Each structure stands twice: as structure tokens, then as C-alpha cells.
Amino acid sequence: MKRIMIISLFSFMALTVSAQHTTSVNLYWVVETNIYYPRNSVVRFYDQRNFLVHEVKLDGVHIDIRVPRHKKKLDQLLKDYTDRAIVTSNRNKSRRSI
């Protein structure tokens, strides 16, 4: 009897843990600049599973990630995108069909 209780407890905990949904979005950015056309850059945002989430093409802009000012701008752009994505997902969750 004790064994059945322990097994059911662990199976319940496993189902509960796997059903939890995190609201935080872990994203990172990658900058791509062509050496032949240095005035064009592409910024791509990827999630924690390495799937492309968003892409921004910047014409006439050269981004050098060694420059701290550019890193700050990219981090701010990522933060703005993450905040906007969380607000949008929360807004869509609250809608219910009749």
C-alpha cells in the first residue's frame, strides 16, 4: 500500500511539473553583417530552443558588437521585443470565446 501511494505521489508530481508554463521569455540576439556590403546588418532573435523568433534588417547601418554602445542598443531592442511579446500573449490569453 505504501508503495502504491509513493508511486502515485511521484506520478502526480511529474504531471504537475511538466504542466507548468513559464511566462519569462529567454531570447538572445545574433548580428549578421556582410563584409562585402558592410552598411547592411541583420539582427535575429532566437529563443532558448534556438528557433528564430524575429528578424530585423537594417539598411545603411553597420553594427559592430565590439562597441559597447551597440551592445546596449541591441539589448534594449531585445528587451522591448520581449516586453511587447509578453504583453501580447497576456492580452490574447484573457480573451474567451462565448
Backbone torsions as a table, in degrees:
resi	resn	phi	psi	omega
1	MET	NA	-41.9	179.6
2	LYS	-63.5	-38.0	-179.6
3	ARG	-65.1	-41.3	179.0
4	ILE	-64.4	-40.6	178.7
5	MET	-63.9	-42.5	-179.8
6	ILE	-65.9	-42.8	179.9
7	ILE	-64.7	-43.3	179.5
8	SER	-66.7	-36.0	177.8
9	LEU	-64.1	-46.1	179.8
10	PHE	-66.4	-38.4	178.7
11	SER	-67.5	-37.8	176.5
12	PHE	-64.3	-42.6	178.9
13	MET	-65.0	-39.2	179.7
14	ALA	-64.5	-40.8	178.1
15	LEU	-67.7	-37.8	180.0
16	THR	-67.7	-43.6	-179.0
17	VAL	-66.4	-40.6	-178.1
18	SER	-73.3	-19.5	-178.4
19	ALA	-88.8	-6.4	-179.3
20	GLN	-73.3	141.8	-179.0
21	HIS	-119.0	128.0	179.3
22	THR	-90.3	142.2	178.9
23	THR	-94.9	-12.9	179.1
24	SER	-78.4	143.1	-178.3
25	VAL	-113.4	119.4	178.6
26	ASN	-98.1	106.5	-179.6
27	LEU	-120.6	158.1	172.2
28	TYR	-141.5	159.3	-177.1
29	TRP	-111.8	153.7	175.3
30	VAL	-134.5	131.9	179.4
31	VAL	-108.1	133.3	179.0
32	GLU	-123.0	122.6	177.7
33	THR	-130.1	130.6	-179.1
34	ASN	-81.4	133.9	-178.8
35	ILE	-71.4	-22.6	179.2
36	TYR	-83.6	-28.0	176.4
37	TYR	-126.6	76.0	-172.4
38	PRO	-70.7	-10.4	-178.3
39	ARG	-88.8	9.0	177.5
40	ASN	-124.3	133.0	179.6
41	SER	-132.8	151.8	176.3
42	VAL	-125.3	126.4	177.2
43	VAL	-109.4	124.7	179.5
44	ARG	-118.7	137.8	176.3
45	PHE	-106.2	130.8	178.8
46	TYR	-120.7	151.2	176.3
47	ASP	-91.4	-174.8	-174.7
48	GLN	-68.4	-17.5	177.0
49	ARG	-96.1	12.0	177.5
50	ASN	65.7	31.4	174.1
51	PHE	-96.6	140.0	178.6
52	LEU	-67.9	126.7	-178.3
53	VAL	-105.1	-42.9	-175.7
54	HIS	-154.1	150.6	179.6
55	GLU	-137.4	135.3	179.0
56	VAL	-125.5	124.1	176.8
57	LYS	-100.7	125.9	-178.7
58	LEU	-114.3	107.5	179.0
59	ASP	-88.4	135.2	178.8
60	GLY	79.3	13.1	-178.6
61	VAL	-127.2	128.6	175.5
62	HIS	-106.1	119.6	179.8
63	ILE	-105.3	123.4	176.3
64	ASP	-113.5	113.6	-174.0
65	ILE	-74.5	-6.3	175.3
66	ARG	-78.2	-15.7	179.1
67	VAL	-85.6	120.7	-177.7
68	PRO	-57.9	-34.1	179.6
69	ARG	-63.1	-39.1	179.3
70	HIS	-69.6	-38.6	177.6
71	LYS	-62.4	-41.7	178.7
72	LYS	-62.6	-42.1	179.1
73	LYS	-64.2	-41.3	178.9
74	LEU	-66.3	-40.9	177.0
75	ASP	-63.6	-39.0	178.1
76	GLN	-66.7	-40.3	177.5
77	LEU	-62.7	-41.1	177.6
78	LEU	-65.6	-41.4	179.2
79	LYS	-64.5	-43.4	178.3
80	ASP	-61.8	-42.7	179.4
81	TYR	-64.5	-41.8	-179.8
82	THR	-64.7	-44.7	178.8
83	ASP	-62.0	-42.0	180.0
84	ARG	-66.2	-38.5	179.7
85	ALA	-67.7	-38.4	179.6
86	ILE	-68.2	-42.5	179.4
87	VAL	-63.6	-41.9	179.5
88	THR	-64.5	-42.4	180.0
89	SER	-67.6	-36.4	177.0
90	ASN	-67.5	-37.2	179.5
91	ARG	-65.8	-40.4	-179.7
92	ASN	-72.5	-28.4	178.4
93	LYS	-67.6	-36.2	-173.4
94	SER	-73.8	-15.7	-180.0
95	ARG	-80.1	134.0	178.5
96	ARG	-125.0	143.4	176.0
97	SER	-83.7	152.4	-177.5
98	ILE	-86.4	NA	NA
